[in-house]
């Protein structure tokens, strides 16, 4: 292989995309395409709400038990990137599913276009590894292989605490993470009732101050609060405003998060539909897959 530029860019961007794509499930953004809500596995009770906290606790539990959903999301991070994610994910036994991830703007999209000849990739999430399908330009420099495999255990070993964080995000991700954040804010309020994509929803809003997160009086356990605080701090987040829309079956329909991170202003919007949808992600052919650790060795043992 005469050049390593495409491989280097592929490694770095695919890793970043892994976490950003997962954010579509936990805390990322969405397009405005339609999607009919389905009772799926988590038909809610539709009971009268006593308080915003009680309503959100019910939404957290119902969404978690739903097991899977279709996701359409958009993420904008300053001038660095704008990303669209679309697909379906399941979370009953580790993360499983497929997303199509397309960078629509920013410096990351420009770099991908120049170095990889594409601004889109397919991401497959399985319980033990994440797979990113790169473009033909990458395959030309990787012995004809189109996929990169990232074993979560390898990420933890090679990248220390940041790798452990990524591994945790990959293996313990559900859409109700944003509901947990709102519960942790301690100042949840009902913002009204609205129709989202033809579905009646209740809108809740709150602000999370990361420095005060553990001190807030919420229904989350001390360990849950500590974990959320650690995740936000590692992402460079200091303050986030969170808005969620919950349907009459106690399922999350829409989520918007806005905040400042170490890399600039972040806006994430996500839409969830078809809860309980069947999800199946297959391991790509071994002959068409290059392992992350093997690529690292070819790059001198590290990526930036």
N, C-alpha and C positions, 0 to 999 in steps of 0.2 A: 504494500500500500504506500503510495507516494506521498500522500498528504494526510495529516491527522486533524485538520481543522474541522471537517464535518463530524468526525467521531467525537471530538472534544465538545463541540456545540451540542451534538445529540445527547451526550451524557449529561451535560449541565441542564439543558432545557427539559429533557425527559424527567429528570429528578424533580425539577421545580414544578413541572406539570403534574407529576404524581400527586404532590401535596395540594396544588391548586385545584386539581380535578376533584380530589376528595372533598375539598372545601365546598364543592357544589352540593355535596350531601350534608355537610355539617354547617357550613356558613358561607355559601357562595351564591353567585348570581344567576338570573334567568332571563330568557327571552320571553316573548309574549304570545307564543303559540298556544293553541287551545289544548284542553285536556279535561275529560270528564271524570269527576270523582267517582270512585268505586268503593263500596263498603269493604271489599276485600276481606282480609282476615281480622280486621279490627273495627267492626261495627261499634260505634260509640253509643253512649247512653243518652246523649241529648238532654241531660237533666238541667234544671235551673242552677245557674252559677251563684254561689254564695259570695265569692270574692275573686279578684283577678288571680291571686295565688292559687286558690283551689282550682280555678279553671285551667291554669297553666300546668298544674300538677297532673290533672286528668289528661291534658293534651300530650304531655311528656310520656305518660304511660301508654296511651293509645297508639301514638306514633311509633314508639319503640316496639310494641307488640305487633305492628302491622307487617313487619319482616321485610317488605320491599316496596319500591315505588318507582315511577318514572320521574325523571328530573330534567328540568331545562333551566340553565343558569347562565348568568353573565357576571364577570368580575372585571372591574376597572381599578388599576393601581397606578395613579398618577400618569406620567408620560411613559412609564416603563412598559405597561401592557394593558390590553383589553382582551378578554378571553370569553368564548362562548362554549358551554358544555351541554351535551344532550345525550340521554341514554337512560338506562335503568340499573339500579343497584339493589342488592339484598344485603341484610345485615344480621340475620338470625344466627349464623355460625361463622363469624368473621366476615369481612367485606368480600362481596362477590358481584361481578357485573361488568358491563362494558359502557364506556362513554366515548363519544366523538368530541375531541377538544380542538377548537379552532381559534388561533390568535387572530384577532381582527384589527389590531392596531398597536402602536407603541414600538419601542426599540426592540423588544423581544421578537415581534412579528417581522421587523426589518431584518434582524439577524438571521432568523430562520429562513426567510425568503432568499437571502444572499448565500448562506452557508449550506442549507439543506434543500433548497428548491421547493419548499412547501411550508405552509403555515398551519397545517392541520395534522393531527395524529390520532390514531385509535389507542385507547387505553383500556386494558383488561385488568381487573382487580380480582385476585384470587386470595384465599385465606393465608397462603404462605409467601406470595410473591406478587409483584406488579409488573406488567408487561407493556411496553410502549412500542408501537409500530411506527417506524420512521420512514422517510421517503426513499426514492430510488437512489438519490445522490449518496445517502448514507450507506445503502446496500452496496454500492460500487466500491466503497472503502472498507467494507466489513465482510468481504468474501461472499457477497451476494445475499447476506442475511438482512432481513428487514426489521426484526424485533430485538429489543433489549430487555433482558430479564433482570429485575431487581429483587433478590430474596430479602425479606425484611430482617432476617437474622444477620445477613451480611451487612446491611446498612447500619445496624446497631454496632456491630464489631468495628466497622471501618470509620464510622463518623462520630462515635462517642455519644454524647448526650443529644446532639441534634439528630443523629441516626435513630436513637431510641425514641425520640419524639415522633419522628416520621413513622417508625414501626408501629407505635401506639396509635397514631392517627389512622393508619391503614387497617389495623386489626380491630379497632374499637369505635368505628364511625357509624353514627346514625343521624338522621335529620333532627332528632330531638335535642342535639347538642345546643342548638340556638335557643331552644325553649329553656334549657338548663341555665344558659347565660342570662336570659331575661329573669328567671327566678332568682339568680344570684345578684341581680342589680339591687334588689331590696326596695325599689320604688316603682314597681310595676303599676301601670294604670290602664284601664279600659279606654280605648280611643274612639270607640264607636262600632257600628255594625255596617258592613259594606258587602257588595257583591263583587267577587273576584272570579272572572272567567265563567260567569253564570252561576256561581256557587255562593250561597249565603254564608258569610263569615263574620266572626267577631275579631276586631282589631285590638291588639295589645301593644304597648310601647314602654320602653324604659332605657336608662342609660347605665352602662357599666363603667365604674371607675376602678381600674385594675388594682391600684394601690390599696383601695379600701375593700376589695372583693371579699377577703376572708372575714372581715368584720361585719359585713352586712347580715341583717336578720332575715334569712330566707329559710325555705324548707329543705335546702340541700344539706347533706352531711358535711362534716369538716373535711373529709378526704375528697369529696366531690369538689368543694370550693377550692381546695388547695391544687387539685389537678387542673381545674379551669384557669386559675391564676397563673400557673406555670406555663400552660399552653399559650396564653395571651402574652406573657412576658417574653417568651422565646420568639414570638412573632413580632416583637417590638411594639405591641399595642399598649397604649396608655388609657384611652377612653374609647368606648364604642356606644353608639346608639343602635338599638335593636327594635324593629317592628315586626310582628308576626300576625298572620291572619289564620284563624282556626275555624274549621267548618262545624256543622251541627253534629258530626260524628266524632268530635274531639281530635280531628286529624289536621296536621299542619298543611296549609294550602299555599301559603306564600311567606317569604321571609326577606327582609331587607336589613343589612348591617352596614353601618358607616363608621369609619374610624381613621385614626392616624397610626401608621406603622413606621418601622425603621426605614422603609423604602418609599414612603410617601402616603398620600391620601388613598384610602381603600373604600370602594363601594361594591357591595355584593348583593345580588338579588337572585332569589331562587323560587321556582314554582314546582310543586309536587302534586302528582296525580296518579290514578290507577294503583292505589295501595293494594298490596297482595299480588301484584302482577308476577307471573312466572319469569324468573331470571336465570339465565344459564350462560356462563363464560367458560370457554374452552381454552386449555393451555395451547399456545401456538406450537406448530411443528418444531421439534428439536433442531432439525436441519436448517431451519430458517430463523434461528434464535441465537443471539450472542449474549453471553453472560456478562453482567455488569462488572464483576471482579476481573474477568479476562480483559475487558476493554480498559479497565483501570491500569492493569499491568502494562498494556500497550501504550498508555498515556504517561507512564512514569510513576504510577501508583496513586495519583490523586487528581481531583478536579477542583476547580475554584468555585 
